[in-house]
Amino acid sequence: MSLVRNVGTIGGLTAVSRVFGFIRDMLVARVLGAGLAADAWQLAFTLPNTFRRLFAEGAFSVAFVPMYTRRLHGADSEGGGEEAADRFAGNVLSVFVWVLLGFSALAMLVMPGIVWLLAREYQSVPGKFELAVTLSRITFPYLLLVSLVAMLSGLLNARSRFAPGAFVPVLLNVVLIAGIITGYYWRQASGNDAAVAYAQAFALAAAGVAQLAYMGWATRRAGVRLKVTAPRFTPDVRRLGMLILPATFGAGIYQISQLVDTFFATSLPQGSLTLLKLADRLNQMPLGIFGIALGTAILPMLARHIQSGDAREAQRLQTNAVEVATLLTLPAAAALAICAPAFVTAFFVGGRMTPADGAIMADIVVALVCGLPAYVLVKVFQPAFFSREDTRTPVWCAAGTLAINIALNFYVVPRYGIVGLAAATAFTATLNVLTLYAVLQWRGWFRFTTKLGGRVARQIVATAVMSALLVWLVPWLSPYFGGSVGARVWSLAVLVGGGAAAFFVVAWAIGAIDRDLIAQLRRRRPQKPVDLAE
């Protein structure tokens, strides 16, 4: 199956999840606003999800998938094949479960200390710190459940079965939406905003159970039979552990930055953390759809090419991934930056979310999306290291950019507040991806060709034409973004439809879109692979 088709499968299902996630955050904004309970919930939601992305979907996946792929396809000292792959996965699972249980139990025990480290300023608001600790203890078991989900998803991805792993986030958002609705009616009876936060916290734990049950069914349906035995630290399990340790940092720069941003955001006026997280939802729409899809699809495919010694195919795959990434993120970043006030007003302002809060959120969105291409491209460049089992290099790149990020935050946050915090994150993400590319180029693992450069240049031209149209449309449509539901829908439809049409028409006309690459979506096995590596 081609990279484009895999990205289409993962991206399509991820888009469904992002839509439900967007609905979830719209309800949170209107029901809770940007107050005490909203901030406490955002922190409780951030903790298990950050560790999940950092350890399970980040470090664990990038180390586990290449090792599992080698065994599955016979490139292994034991001969490989189904039996060897399942035995390796079973040994990993038997150890992984106990590590997760221990880590989760310890974290719940010391949760007051964790919350104090990240949000000590919450103690200045009566009841806020205590609510954040209680909610975090309720939500943290989700880490155990969703980490097992991530392992099963990586196992299926190695078998080119991407749909189940891309679908499970839909279950999360559906259950959380039910939790918000339940909490709304609890609040009607109690008159306390904390009721909504508690309902969401319990819903998050329930969502983890639903996701694990679904992935267990999908794994068995794929013919995989894993046996959980007494923990055995086999040489392969120990090697996986040694790869995970540096990969935790290298694959998780964005997640570590999120914890750093959380620390600084909680030191700002009440509601800042909520506004940052809701603004990031707009940034996460294209990032989640394109970035996760590309990163998930490219890792097992790249690992196979590298293990077979096919450097040309590895170059072609990464080059195509860069082209797809820029094709989707350049216009998305420009459109989000120009239309941020329109989107925030139409989607989030209302109920307990005030127009003043919406104006701050729009500025945060503009700052965040400046780094959107970098957030996605890092998902393309990091697999080039991980597929070669080099997890050290991304560590050093991440360490440098994270240190710069922290130093910048100490300067910009007191002066520019939450918007400065978002801008520092975007800047250091861009610096990180440029550093990764420089190392790849120096080692001869990937090169940015003239042909690819010409394609990206034409994408920039198409983005500029689209941006000009949006700059003209936004003031004309602005009276309708905060109007009735119908007015919001049709005005946004004109804005999004007009911008998308302008970009793709111009891009197609000037050759910013590779027609042969897109044609892979229409045929299962293309006659000749598209090659931008010339």
C-alpha positions in Angstrom: 0.0 0.0 0.0 1.4 3.4 -1.0 2.4 6.2 1.4 -0.4 8.4 0.0 -3.0 5.7 0.5 -1.9 5.0 4.0 -1.9 8.7 4.9 -5.3 9.0 3.4 -6.6 6.1 5.5 -5.1 7.4 8.7 -5.8 11.1 8.0 -9.4 10.4 7.1 -10.2 8.6 10.3 -8.1 11.1 12.3 -10.2 13.9 10.7 -13.3 12.3 12.1 -11.7 12.1 15.5 -10.6 15.7 15.3 -14.2 16.8 14.4 -15.5 15.1 17.5 -12.7 16.6 19.5 -13.5 20.0 18.2 -17.2 19.5 19.2 -16.0 18.4 22.6 -13.9 21.6 23.1 -16.7 23.8 21.8 -19.0 22.4 24.5 -16.3 22.8 27.2 -15.8 26.4 26.2 -19.5 27.2 26.4 -20.2 25.2 29.5 -17.1 26.0 31.6 -15.6 29.1 30.0 -12.1 30.1 31.1 -12.4 29.8 34.9 -11.3 27.8 38.0 -12.9 24.4 37.1 -11.9 24.7 33.4 -8.3 25.3 34.3 -8.3 22.4 36.8 -9.8 20.1 34.2 -7.3 21.1 31.5 -4.4 20.3 33.8 -6.0 16.9 34.7 -6.5 16.1 31.0 -3.1 17.3 30.0 -1.1 15.1 32.5 -2.1 11.5 31.3 -2.3 12.6 27.6 1.2 14.2 27.7 2.7 11.1 29.2 0.7 9.0 26.7 2.1 10.9 23.7 5.6 11.0 25.2 6.0 7.4 26.3 3.4 5.2 24.5 2.8 6.9 21.2 6.2 8.5 21.1 9.2 6.7 22.5 7.6 3.2 22.8 6.2 3.2 19.2 9.3 4.5 17.5 11.4 1.8 19.2 8.9 -1.0 19.1 7.6 -0.8 15.5 11.0 -1.3 13.7 12.0 -4.2 16.0 8.6 -5.9 15.6 8.7 -5.2 11.8 12.1 -6.9 11.5 10.8 -10.1 13.2 7.6 -10.1 11.3 9.4 -9.9 7.9 12.2 -12.3 8.8 15.0 -9.8 9.1 16.0 -11.2 12.5 18.6 -13.6 14.0 15.8 -16.0 15.1 14.5 -16.3 11.6 11.5 -14.0 12.0 8.0 -14.6 10.9 4.6 -14.6 12.7 5.7 -16.8 15.6 8.9 -14.8 16.4 7.0 -11.5 16.1 4.2 -12.6 18.4 6.6 -14.0 20.9 8.5 -10.7 21.0 5.3 -8.7 21.4 4.1 -11.0 24.1 7.3 -10.6 26.1 7.2 -6.8 25.7 3.5 -6.7 26.8 4.2 -8.9 29.9 6.8 -6.3 31.1 5.1 -3.2 29.8 1.9 -3.9 31.8 3.8 -4.0 35.1 5.9 -0.9 34.3 2.7 1.0 33.5 1.0 -0.2 36.7 3.9 0.8 38.8 4.3 4.2 37.2 0.6 5.0 37.3 0.3 4.0 41.0 3.3 6.1 42.0 2.1 9.1 40.0 -1.3 9.0 41.7 0.3 8.7 45.1 2.5 11.7 44.6 0.0 13.7 42.5 0.0 16.7 44.9 3.7 17.1 44.3 3.3 16.8 40.5 0.5 19.4 40.4 2.6 21.6 42.7 5.5 21.4 40.3 3.4 22.3 37.3 0.8 24.6 38.8 1.9 25.9 42.2 0.1 29.2 41.5 -3.2 27.4 41.8 -2.7 27.4 45.5 -3.5 31.1 45.5 -7.1 30.5 44.4 -9.2 28.7 47.1 -10.1 25.2 46.1 -8.4 25.2 42.7 -5.2 23.3 43.6 -7.3 20.6 45.5 -9.7 20.2 42.6 -6.8 19.8 40.2 -5.2 17.1 42.3 -8.4 15.1 42.7 -9.2 15.3 39.0 -5.7 14.3 38.0 -5.9 11.2 40.2 -9.2 10.2 38.5 -7.8 10.7 35.0 -4.3 9.3 35.4 -5.3 5.6 35.1 -6.1 6.5 31.5 -2.4 6.4 30.8 -2.2 2.7 31.6 -5.2 1.9 29.3 -4.2 4.1 26.4 -0.6 3.0 26.5 -1.7 -0.6 25.9 -3.9 0.7 23.1 -0.8 2.4 21.6 1.2 -0.8 21.7 -1.6 -2.8 19.9 -1.9 0.0 17.4 1.8 -0.1 16.6 1.6 -3.8 16.2 -1.2 -3.5 13.7 0.6 -0.6 11.9 3.6 -2.8 11.3 1.1 -5.2 9.5 -0.1 -2.2 7.4 -3.5 -2.2 9.3 -3.7 1.5 10.1 -7.5 1.9 10.4 -8.1 0.5 14.0 -5.4 2.7 15.6 -6.7 5.8 13.7 -10.3 5.1 14.8 -9.8 4.7 18.6 -9.5 8.4 19.3 -13.1 8.7 18.0 -14.2 6.6 20.9 -12.4 8.9 23.3 -14.1 12.0 22.1 -17.6 10.4 21.9 -17.3 9.3 25.5 -16.0 12.7 26.6 -18.9 14.5 24.9 -21.3 12.3 26.8 -19.4 13.2 30.0 -19.8 16.9 29.3 -23.5 16.6 28.7 -23.9 14.5 31.8 -21.9 17.1 33.8 -24.0 19.9 32.5 -27.1 18.3 33.9 -25.3 17.6 37.2 -24.4 21.3 37.4 -28.0 22.2 36.9 -28.8 20.2 40.1 -25.8 21.2 42.2 -25.0 24.7 40.9 -21.3 23.9 41.0 -19.0 24.0 37.9 -16.8 21.2 39.5 -19.6 18.8 38.6 -18.8 19.2 34.9 -15.1 18.7 35.6 -15.7 15.5 37.6 -18.0 14.1 34.9 -15.3 14.6 32.3 -12.6 13.1 34.5 -14.6 9.9 35.0 -15.5 9.8 31.3 -11.8 9.9 30.4 -11.2 6.7 32.4 -14.2 5.1 30.9 -13.0 6.1 27.4 -9.7 4.2 28.1 -11.6 1.0 28.8 -13.6 1.4 25.6 -10.5 2.0 23.5 -8.6 -1.0 24.9 -11.6 -3.3 24.4 -11.9 -2.2 20.8 -8.2 -2.6 20.0 -8.1 -6.0 21.7 -10.9 -7.1 19.4 -9.1 -5.6 16.3 -5.9 -7.4 17.2 -7.6 -10.8 17.5 -9.4 -10.1 14.3 -6.1 -9.6 12.6 -5.0 -13.0 13.7 -2.6 -11.9 16.3 -2.5 -13.9 19.5 -0.5 -12.4 22.4 0.2 -14.3 25.5 0.8 -12.4 28.8 3.2 -14.4 31.0 5.4 -13.6 33.9 7.7 -10.7 33.1 10.9 -11.8 31.4 13.7 -9.3 30.6 14.9 -11.1 27.5 17.7 -9.5 25.5 15.2 -8.1 23.0 13.1 -6.6 25.8 16.3 -5.1 27.3 17.3 -3.7 23.9 13.9 -2.1 23.5 14.2 -0.5 26.9 17.6 1.0 26.0 16.1 2.4 22.8 13.1 3.8 24.6 15.1 5.8 27.2 16.6 8.3 24.7 13.6 8.1 22.4 11.5 9.4 25.2 13.2 12.7 24.9 13.8 12.7 21.1 10.3 11.7 20.0 8.7 13.8 22.7 10.0 17.3 22.2 6.6 18.6 21.4 5.1 16.9 24.5 7.8 18.0 26.8 7.3 21.5 25.5 3.7 21.1 26.4 4.6 20.5 30.0 6.9 23.5 30.0 4.1 25.6 28.5 1.7 24.3 31.1 4.1 25.3 33.9 4.4 28.9 32.5 0.7 29.2 31.6 -0.4 28.3 35.1 1.6 31.3 36.4 -0.5 33.7 34.4 -4.0 35.0 35.1 -6.8 32.5 35.7 -8.1 31.1 32.4 -4.7 31.3 30.6 -4.2 27.5 30.5 -7.7 26.9 29.2 -7.3 29.5 26.5 -4.0 28.0 25.5 -5.4 24.5 25.3 -8.5 25.5 23.3 -6.4 27.6 20.9 -4.1 24.6 20.4 -7.2 22.6 19.3 -7.3 24.7 16.1 -3.6 24.2 15.6 -4.0 20.4 16.3 -6.6 20.0 13.6 -4.2 20.0 10.7 -1.3 18.7 12.9 -3.3 15.7 14.1 -4.6 14.9 10.7 -1.5 15.4 8.6 1.4 15.0 11.1 0.2 11.9 12.9 -0.9 10.3 9.6 2.5 10.9 8.0 4.5 9.8 11.0 2.4 6.7 11.5 2.5 5.6 7.9 6.2 6.4 7.1 7.9 4.6 10.1 7.2 1.0 9.2 7.6 1.6 5.5 10.9 3.4 5.9 12.1 0.7 8.3 11.5 -2.0 5.6 13.4 0.0 2.9 16.4 0.6 5.2 16.5 -2.9 6.5 16.6 -4.2 2.9 19.4 -1.7 2.0 17.2 0.2 -0.5 18.5 3.7 0.0 16.8 5.1 -3.1 13.3 4.0 -2.0 14.0 5.4 1.4 14.9 8.8 -0.2 11.8 8.7 -2.4 9.5 7.9 0.5 10.8 10.7 2.6 10.8 13.1 -0.3 7.2 12.3 -1.1 6.3 12.7 2.6 7.9 16.2 2.7 6.0 17.2 -0.3 2.7 16.0 1.1 3.5 17.7 4.4 4.2 21.1 2.9 1.3 20.8 0.5 -1.1 20.4 3.4 0.5 22.6 6.1 1.5 25.7 4.3 -2.0 26.7 3.3 -3.4 25.5 6.6 -1.0 27.6 8.6 -1.7 30.7 6.5 -5.5 30.2 6.6 -5.5 29.7 10.4 -3.4 32.8 11.0 -5.6 35.0 8.9 -8.9 33.5 9.9 -8.1 33.0 13.6 -10.6 35.7 14.9 -13.3 34.3 12.7 -12.9 30.7 13.8 -12.6 31.5 17.5 -15.7 33.7 17.4 -17.8 31.3 15.4 -16.7 28.1 17.3 -15.9 29.1 20.9 -17.4 32.4 21.9 -20.7 32.0 23.6 -22.2 30.8 26.9 -19.4 31.3 29.5 -16.7 32.1 26.9 -16.6 35.9 26.6 -15.6 37.9 23.5 -12.6 39.2 25.4 -11.4 35.7 26.1 -12.0 34.9 22.4 -9.8 37.8 21.3 -6.9 36.5 23.4 -7.4 33.0 22.1 -7.3 34.3 18.5 -3.9 35.9 19.2 -2.6 32.6 20.7 -3.7 30.7 17.5 -1.8 33.1 15.3 1.4 32.5 17.3 1.0 28.8 17.5 0.4 28.2 13.8 3.6 29.9 12.8 5.2 26.6 13.8 2.6 24.3 12.1 4.8 23.2 9.2 7.6 22.4 11.6 5.3 20.4 13.9 4.4 18.2 10.9 7.8 18.0 9.3 9.4 16.7 12.5 7.1 13.7 12.1 8.7 13.1 8.7 12.3 13.6 9.7 12.4 11.7 13.0 11.5 8.3 11.5 14.7 8.5 9.4 16.6 8.2 12.7 14.3 5.8 14.5 14.1 3.4 11.6 17.9 3.1 11.8 17.5 2.6 15.6 19.3 5.9 16.1 17.5 7.5 19.0 20.4 9.5 20.3 20.7 12.2 17.7 17.1 13.4 18.1 17.9 13.6 21.8 20.7 16.1 21.4 18.6 18.1 18.9 15.7 18.1 21.3 17.8 19.0 24.3 19.2 22.1 22.6 15.9 23.4 21.4 14.1 22.7 24.7 16.8 24.6 26.6 16.3 27.5 24.2 12.5 27.3 24.6 12.8 27.5 28.4 15.2 30.4 28.2 12.8 32.2 25.8 9.8 31.6 28.1 11.6 33.3 31.0 12.0 36.3 28.8 8.8 36.5 26.8 6.1 35.3 29.3 6.5 38.2 31.8 6.5 40.7 28.9 4.0 39.2 26.4 2.0 36.8 28.5 0.3 33.7 27.0 0.8 34.9 23.4 4.5 35.2 23.9 4.5 31.7 25.3 2.9 30.3 22.2 5.3 32.2 19.9 8.3 30.8 21.7 7.0 27.2 21.2 6.5 27.8 17.5 10.0 29.3 17.1 11.8 26.5 18.9 9.8 23.8 17.0 11.1 25.3 13.8 14.6 25.4 15.1 14.3 21.7 16.0 13.2 20.6 12.6 15.9 22.6 10.8 18.5 21.0 13.1 17.2 17.5 12.3 17.3 18.2 8.6 20.8 19.5 8.8 22.0 16.2 10.4 20.1 14.1 7.8 21.7 16.0 5.0 25.2 15.8 6.6 24.9 12.0 7.0 23.5 11.4 3.5 20.3 10.0 4.8 18.1 12.5 3.1 18.5 15.5 0.8 16.3 18.3 -0.3 16.4 18.1 -4.1 16.0 20.8 -6.6 12.8 19.2 -7.9 11.3 19.1 -4.4 12.4 22.7 -3.8 10.6 23.8 -7.0 7.4 22.0 -5.9 7.5 23.7 -2.5 8.1 27.1 -4.1 5.0 26.7 -6.2 3.0 25.7 -3.1 4.1 29.0 -1.5 2.8 30.9 -4.5 -0.6 29.2 -4.3 -0.7 29.9 -0.6 0.0 33.6 -1.2 -2.9 33.8 -3.7 -5.2 32.0 -1.2 -4.1 34.4 1.6 -4.9 37.4 -0.5 -8.4 36.2 -1.0 -8.9 35.4 2.7 -7.6 38.9 3.7 -10.3 40.4 1.5 -13.0 38.0 2.7 -12.6 38.2 6.5 -13.6 41.8 7.0 -16.5 41.4 4.6 -17.9 38.4 6.5 -16.9 39.5 10.1 -20.4 40.6 11.1 -21.7 37.1 10.6 -19.1 35.1 12.5 -20.8 35.9 15.9 -24.4 35.8 14.6 -27.0 33.0 14.5 -26.0 29.4 14.0 -27.0 29.6 10.4 -25.0 32.8 9.8 -21.9 31.3 11.4 -22.2 28.2 9.3 -22.7 29.9 5.9 -20.0 32.6 6.6 -17.4 30.0 7.6 -18.4 27.8 4.6 -17.7 30.7 2.3 -14.4 31.4 4.0 -13.2 27.9 4.1 -14.6 26.9 0.7 -13.3 30.0 -1.0 -9.8 29.7 0.4 -9.5 26.0 -0.3 -10.8 26.4 -3.9 -8.3 29.3 -4.5 -5.4 27.3 -3.2 -6.0 24.0 -5.0 -7.0 25.6 -8.4 -3.9 27.7 -8.4 -1.7 24.9 -7.1 -3.0 22.5 -9.8 -2.6 25.1 -12.5 1.0 26.0 -11.7 2.2 22.5 -10.8 2.4 22.8 -7.1 0.6 19.5 -6.8 2.3 16.4 -8.3 -0.5 14.8 -10.3 1.2 11.4 -10.5 1.6 11.4 -6.7 -2.1 12.2 -6.2 -3.0 9.5 -8.7 -1.8 6.9 -6.3 -5.0 7.4 -4.4 -6.9 6.0 -7.4 -4.9 2.9 -8.0 -3.7 0.2 -5.7 -0.4 -0.4 -7.4 1.0 2.5 -9.5 2.9 1.6 -12.6 5.8 3.7 -11.7 6.5 5.2 -8.2 6.6 9.0 -8.1 10.2 10.1 -7.6 11.0 13.6 -6.5 14.5 12.5 -5.4 16.1 13.2 -8.7 
